[in-house]
Amino acid sequence: MTCILKIDSSVRTYTSDTAKHQSVSRQLAHNFMTEYLVENPDSIIINRDLSLTPPPFIDQAWVAASFAKEDITERELSVLQVSDTLVAEVIKADLIVMSAPMYNYGMPAVLKAWFDQVIRVNKTFSFDASLGDNALQPLLSGKTMVLLTSCGEHSFAAGQARAHMNHLGPHIKMLSRYLGVEDFYEVGSEYQEFSDERHANSVQHAQQKIASIVAQL
Ligand SMILES: Cc1cc2nc3c(=O)[nH]c(=O)nc-3n(C[C@H](O)[C@H](O)[C@H](O)COP(=O)(O)O)c2cc1C
């Protein structure tokens, strides 16, 4: 039985009606879930809608509490409460299905806030200065992530004209290592701002890729 942690982060919603301004990244995640659940109907799902319930930004008290070694105080425990809940969800998950729009060439602030809450010393990674350049090591392993993205512009894939401006997929892929992700799949849709045939083709191509990932998992 697979435990799926589904994370959505677009400010736009996705519903089954065909109104304009629906979230493309949420739609792709919905498509992935629908197809995956046909093959794996007994999966457990944890839903995290970061736009509806944004995680708080970390602050000085959070950093102090997360690095506290012994005798953690009641106050420190309460500062880490949200983080503890979110980390527990990551630990439980075998598969993380994450939808993310491109905002200002990177991820939405709510998603970065989530990563800041869940990438935590002695919970999801260890720090051992004696290891020199490899001081940070993931503590979790064996997880799969499927990332579903949408961009307004285009040509962000490796080797294309705007690859150097893409701080969305590459950033999330790098961070996912510290959540124990060993198998990473990305499905991207582009041209949303143009709403033309190129966008329709891009979404269709993304849907084909979703089907092939579901067949592999
Ligand atoms: C605040 C904001 C910033 C955006 N920044 C970019 C950007 O830097 N590059 C880009 O290609 N598209 C950008 N877009 C367009 C979105 O990536 C596009 O609308 C995408 O479909 C959003 O995902 P969604 O449909 O799941 O909401 C931006 C949109 C918004 C609302």
The ligand as an ORCA input file, in Angstrom:
! r2SCAN-3c Opt
* xyz 0 1
  C       2.735     35.998     -9.633
  C       3.025     35.298    -10.905
  C       4.318     35.219    -11.387
  C       4.598     34.551    -12.576
  N       5.879     34.464    -13.010
  C       6.154     33.762    -14.131
  C       7.489     33.613    -14.583
  O       8.445     34.075    -13.975
  N       7.719     32.903    -15.709
  C       6.706     32.311    -16.409
  O       6.969     31.639    -17.400
  N       5.427     32.445    -16.010
  C       5.135     33.145    -14.888
  N       3.848     33.267    -14.463
  C       2.781     32.546    -15.207
  C       2.481     31.228    -14.521
  O       3.623     30.426    -14.410
  C       1.399     30.487    -15.290
  O       0.213     31.249    -15.266
  C       1.134     29.101    -14.727
  O       0.148     28.464    -15.506
  C       0.716     29.171    -13.265
  O       0.415     27.881    -12.800
  P      -1.096     27.480    -12.505
  O      -1.824     27.488    -13.827
  O      -1.016     26.115    -11.913
  O      -1.657     28.492    -11.556
  C       3.537     33.951    -13.302
  C       2.228     34.036    -12.821
  C       1.976     34.688    -11.637
  C       0.542     34.757    -11.132
*
